[in-house]
Amino acid sequence: MASQEITWQVPEGLYRELVWAQHEMAYPSLTAFVSQAVKRYLAEVQHEAWQREFRQLQQDVRATGGFGLGETKQDVIARLREQRRQIFETDYAHLY
């Protein structure tokens, strides 16, 4: 696996806390501890981004009137055809 090197200068107090946490959690090295901490933080950031995008999707669905449950099959087909026509006009009509 390819890797990159990062040089990071931290205040003495933070360094002592990192070393203490590394020993407390029994990580073999400070590098392994910091690497795991960064991975956990990135996972948290990705989860928050996913939640934000999901909330936006929920708002978009509410704003457009929901999923259209209760529509007949013909109503759904007509709506999808209209959406396809609109997408074609905005994205591809200039090509013809």
C-alpha positions in Angstrom: 0.0 0.0 0.0 1.4 3.4 -1.0 1.7 5.9 1.8 2.5 9.6 2.3 4.4 11.2 5.1 3.0 14.0 7.3 5.0 16.1 9.7 2.8 17.5 12.4 4.0 19.8 15.1 1.7 19.8 18.2 1.9 21.7 21.5 3.7 19.9 24.3 0.5 19.4 26.3 -1.3 17.7 23.3 1.7 15.5 22.7 1.6 14.3 26.3 -2.1 13.6 26.0 -1.5 11.6 22.8 1.3 9.5 24.4 -0.9 8.9 27.5 -3.9 7.8 25.3 -1.6 5.6 23.2 -0.4 3.8 26.3 -3.8 3.8 28.0 -5.4 2.1 24.9 -2.4 -0.2 24.3 -1.6 0.9 20.8 1.9 -0.3 19.7 3.0 3.1 18.5 1.9 6.7 18.5 1.6 6.5 14.7 -0.9 3.6 15.0 -2.9 5.5 17.6 -3.1 8.7 15.6 -3.9 6.8 12.4 -6.8 5.0 14.1 -8.0 8.3 15.6 -8.0 10.0 12.2 -9.8 7.0 10.6 -12.5 7.2 13.3 -12.9 10.9 12.8 -13.2 10.5 9.0 -15.8 7.8 9.5 -17.7 10.2 11.7 -17.5 13.0 9.1 -18.7 10.7 6.4 -21.6 9.6 8.5 -22.6 13.2 9.2 -22.3 14.0 5.5 -24.6 11.0 4.7 -27.1 12.1 7.3 -27.1 15.7 5.9 -27.6 14.4 2.4 -30.4 12.1 3.6 -32.2 14.9 5.4 -31.9 17.0 2.2 -33.4 14.1 0.2 -36.3 13.9 2.7 -36.9 17.6 2.4 -36.8 17.4 -1.4 -39.3 14.5 -1.4 -41.6 16.5 0.9 -41.3 19.6 -1.2 -42.2 17.7 -4.4 -45.3 16.1 -2.8 -43.9 12.8 -1.6 -43.5 9.6 -3.4 -46.9 9.7 -5.1 -48.3 6.7 -3.2 -51.9 6.1 -4.1 -51.4 7.0 -7.8 -52.6 4.6 -10.4 -50.1 2.8 -12.6 -51.2 5.1 -15.5 -50.6 8.2 -13.4 -47.1 7.1 -12.5 -46.3 6.3 -16.1 -47.6 9.6 -17.3 -45.6 11.5 -14.7 -42.4 9.6 -15.5 -42.9 10.2 -19.2 -43.3 14.0 -18.5 -40.2 14.0 -16.4 -38.3 12.2 -19.1 -39.5 14.7 -21.7 -38.4 17.6 -19.5 -35.0 16.1 -18.8 -34.5 15.5 -22.6 -35.5 19.1 -23.4 -33.1 20.6 -20.8 -30.1 18.2 -21.4 -30.3 16.9 -25.0 -32.6 19.0 -27.1 -29.8 21.4 -28.1 -28.0 18.5 -29.8 -30.8 18.1 -32.4 
